[in-house]
Amino acid sequence: MNNSVLATLVLLMSLLSVPVFSQTANDTTSLGLPGDNLDLYAVLDLFQKSKTIEDFEKSLNEEKTGINNLDLNLDNKVDFIKVQTKQKENDFTFILQVDVNEKETQDVAVILVSKDKNGKVTMQIVGDKDLYGKDYVVEPKTTPTPAVTANPGYTGPEPAAVTTPATTTVVVVESAPIVQYVYSPVYVPYYPPYHYAYYPPYFVAFTVMAVGIYHHNNYYHHGGYHGGHGTTVVVHNTNHYNNYNNSRNSSNTVNRNNANGSYNRNNASTRPSTGSSASTRPSTSPSTNQARGSSASTRPSTSPSTNQSRGSSASARPSTSPSTSQSIGSSASARPSTSNYSSASRSNSMGASRSSSGGGGRSGGGGGRRR
């Protein structure tokens, strides 16, 4: 019996520890900055799959996608991220911004899309230094083309005599829907009409989740991209990026919260549970539903009485009487009563003598003399 209980406990502990280990393994990109609440790998992945800029902005801010977890004004609600567009010939800058309050706007990140004279398109996302630190750049990964190996069983007219080594090429981003759109004749620059406290109907501010859970939910986006800090990834079009920096938005509120370490408080989930939680501490407060004028008993009572009259005092000692009703103005016996009366009759005539069960006193179960 003891062995089975021990085995059950070990199994439960192992099951509970699985999410913790997986979360720790995936939580290797924490910066200790507010940018921890917006995974730029996930943002760039969503950008490539979007059909238009408006579609990208909407998907980025919807709770169901789980990508936006940014809270720069620290109201425990996810901020709305709008997307501004700038274009110079074949170079595009898509700026992700948050209106922190009525007067301050903070740039979050910028997506750079460029096409060279040969028609090659490059795409990168650069995190703002206030949120991600300096030189935080993410781009699509390069992927090797498969090697061509001779098939010894092939007897055709042109057998392969040598093995061609694998080569490394840049992932072609021209096929991304958003890239095809911005370089198409139907593209129209997008300028969001939204500002602080004025958001689209689809946006409902939802509660911020814990950073560890957020990273665990979005880590799968990292497979097709690389970069961040501690890598050799740099901005390809520096002139393009420098032109953006000339008009970059920075919020004093964000800088102050960064300096005070206020963004580090999101270490535990603030999202409410979907089920009701039980209290973890016993209540020490006395019941507030006592009868008027009655005093609480200091010792347990074995009496099943459920109806005490006004002005009656509780017994100071346990009573074994099964009486269920006491008359108005009567006092409880100070000693245990062995009377089996269930109720005193109110129809007794005035002045009639009452029999005492305790010898000499008026019966605690009988009606008192009317006044």
N, C-alpha and C positions, 0 to 999 in steps of 0.2 A: 504493500500500500504506500509506504513512504517513498519507494523507488519511483512509483508511477507519478506521485505528486511532484517529486523533484524533476522528473523528466518533463512534465507539463510546464513547470516554471522555466526551465531552461529553454524550451521551445518558444514560449511567449517572449522571453527576453531577447532571443535571437531575432524574432520577427519584428519586434519594436526597434531594434537597432539597425535594421536594414535601411530605412529612410535617412537615418542620421548619417550613415557612412556614405550613401550615395550623394547626399546633399554636400557633405564635406568635400568629396572628390570633385564635384562640379563647381564648387565655390572657390575656384582658384583665381578668378579675375576680379576679386573685390579690390576696390581702390581706396575705400574709406572716404569717398567723396560722394556728393549727391548724384553723380552719374551712375552709381551702382544701381539706381532704380530705373535706368533706361538702357537696356542692352543694345548697343549699336550694331552688333552682329545680327540681331533679330530685326532691327530697324532696316538695315540694308537688304536683308533677305525679303522683307515685306515690300520694300520699294521696288525691287526688281520684278516682283510678281504682280504688282498693281498695274491697272490699265491706264489710269490717268492720275494726275496729281491730286485731284479732289478725292478720288477713290483711295489713294494712299493716305491722305489726311484722315479720312473717315475710319479706315481700318485701324490706323495707328491709335485712335482715341476710343475705340470700342472696347468695352470690358471683356468681351468674349475672346478677343485675340490675345489678351494677357501680356501685351508688350509694354504698354505705358504704365509705369508705376511711380511716376515722378511727382514729387510734392515739394515744390520750392518755397511756397509760402507757409508751410508747416501747419496746415489746417486739417491734416489727416485725410484729405481728399486728393485724388489724383488730378493733376493739372491738365488743362486742355492745351495740346500742342498744335499750333498752326504752322502752315508751310508757306513761306514767302518764296517767290521765284525771281531770279535775275538771269538775264541772258546777254551774252556778247558774242555775236556770230555763232560759232558752233560750241561755245562753252556755256554750260548751264550751272547755276548755283541755286540749290534748293535749301533754304535756311529754315531750320526747325526752331521755333520760338515759343516762349511762355510769357504771358502777361502776368507778372507777379502781383501787381496791384494796378490801381488806376493810372499811375504815372511811370511805372518801371516795367521794362521788357528785358528778358534775359534770353540770349541765344543759347541753344542747347547743343546743336551740332549742325554741320553743313555737309550736304551731299554734293560732290563735284562730279559732273559728267562732261567729258570732253571728247571731241572727235578730231583726229589729226588729218593731214592732207591726203593720207592714204585710206581714209575711211575707218581707221581703227578707233574703237571707242574704249575709253577707260572710265572707271567708276570707283570712287572712294568716298568714305564718310569720315569726317574729322570731328572729334569731340571738342566742345569748347573747353578752354583751359580752366575756367572757373569750376566746371563740373567734372572734368576728366583728367586734369593736369595737362602738361605740355606734350605736344606731339602724339596724341592718341589717334592713330589712323587705322582704319579697317578697310580691306578690299577683298574682292573675290580671289580665291586660291588659284594657283596655276595647277594644271593637271597634265600628267604625262600621256602621250599618245601610245597606244598599245604597240609592242614590238611585233614584227613579222617574222615568224619562225617557220623554217622549212618543214613540210609534212612528209615524213619518210614513206608514207603509204601512197603518196600522190604519183600517178603515172602519166599525167597529161603532157602536152607538148612544151610547156614552159615551167619546169620545176624550179622552186626557189633554192639557190645553191648556198646562200649565206643568210645569216640572221641580221636583221636591221635593228640597231639599238633604239631604245625608246628615246623620244625627244620631249622636251618640256615646252609647252605652249601656253599662252595666256588664254584664260577662259573667255570665250566669245560672249560678250554681253550685248552685242547688237540684237540678239534674238529675244532679249527681255522685252516684255510688252511695254513697259514704261519708256524704254529707249526707242523702240519703234514709234511710239506716240510722239515724243518730243522732237524727233527728227522728221516727222511726217508733215505734209502740207496742211493738215487739219489742226495742228497744234495751236492752241491759244494760251498765252501766259496766264497763270492763275494767281489771283490776288485775293486772299481770304478776307471776307468782310467782318470777321469776328474780332472781338476785343474783350477785355476783362469784364466778366459778369454778363457778357452777351455771347452765347455759344449756339451752335446748331441744335436743332431739336433732337437729333439722335444721341447727343452727348448728355450723359447723366453722371455727375461726379460720383465715383465709387471709392470705397475705402482702400487705403494703401495696405499692401501685404508685406510681410517680413522679407528682408533682403535675401535671406538664405532660401526661402521657398521660391521667391521670384527667380533667382538664378537657376535653381533646380528645374523650374518649369520651362526655361528658355535656353538651356544649354545646348539643346539639339541643333539650334541654329548655327552654332559655331563650326559645324562640319565643313561647310562650303566656303569658309572665309578665314582669313588670318590677319594678324596685326595686333593692335593694342600697344601696350608698353613693352619695352625690352625686345623689340624686333627691329628688323632693318627696313620696315615699310615706311616710306616717306611720301609726301605729297608730290604727285607727278607734275602737275601744272602749278608751279609756285607763283607765277604771275597772276593766274586766275585766283588763287587763294589769297594772295596779298591784296588784291583789289577788294575782296570781301572784307578783310580785316580793317580796311579804312573806314568801314561803316558798321562795325560789329557793335552789338548791344550788350551791355553789362549792367546788372542790377546791383544797387547798393545793398538792398535787403539780402540778396544771395551772398554777397561778399561778407556781410556782417554775420550771417548765420554760419558761414564757413569758418570764420575766425573764432566764433564762439563754440564750435563743435556741435552745433544744434542738429546737424543732419545725421550725426552718429546715433541718435536715439532710436532709429528705426531698426533695432536689432531683434525685436520680438514682434509677432504679428499683432496688428491692431484691428484686423478684420474680424468682425463678430462671428461666433459660431452659428451654424445653421440650426442647431438644436439648443434646447434649454439646458442650462448648467445648474447643477445642484450646489447648494451652499456647502463650503468646505469647513465652516466653523459652526459649532452649535450655538443656538440662540440663548443668551443669558438674560434677556429681558422678560419681565413678568407679564402674565396675561393682562390685557387691557379690557377684558370683557368680564369683569366681576360684577356681582349684583350690587345695586346701590346700597350704600350704608353698611355692607357686610365686610367683615375683616377676614383676611386670608388665614386659613388654618396652618398652624405651625407643625402639625403632625398629620400623617396620612390618615384618611378616614376610610373606613370600610363600608360606610353607609352608601347605598345606591341612590340616595336622594338626589333628585334632579330639579327640584323646585323649592327654593328657599324664599321666604317672604321678606319684604322690605323691613329693615331695622333689626333683623335677627343677627345674632353673632354666631360665628362658627365655633364648633367644639374645639377646645384646646386639647382634648384627648380623643383617641379613636373611639368611635361609636359602633356598636354591633347592631344597632337598631335598623331594621329595613324600612323605616318610615319614609314615605315619599312626599309627605307634605307637612309643613308646619304652619300653624295659624299665625295671623298677623299679631305682632306684639309679643309673641312667646319667646322665651329665652331657651337656649340649648342647655341640656344637662352637662354639668362639669364632670360627671362621672359616667363611665360606660353604663348604658341602659340595657337591660335584658328584656325590656317590654316587647311584646309581639304585636302591639297595636300597629296597624297599618295606617290608620287615620282616625283622628278624633272627630267625633260627631259634633256638628255645629248646631244640632237641633235640641241639645240639652237645654233645659229650662234654666233661667237665671237663678242663682242662689243654690242650685243643687250641688251637693258635695261630690267632689271627684275622688276617686280611689287613687292612692299613691302607690306606684310600683317600687319606689325607693324608700318607702316608709316615712310618712309624715309630711312630705312636700307635695306641692301641686304637680300634677303629671305634666311632663314635658311634651307628651303626645296629645294632651287634651286642650280644648279651647280655653283661653283665658277669660276672666270675667269681663263682660262687656262694659264699657264706660261711655 
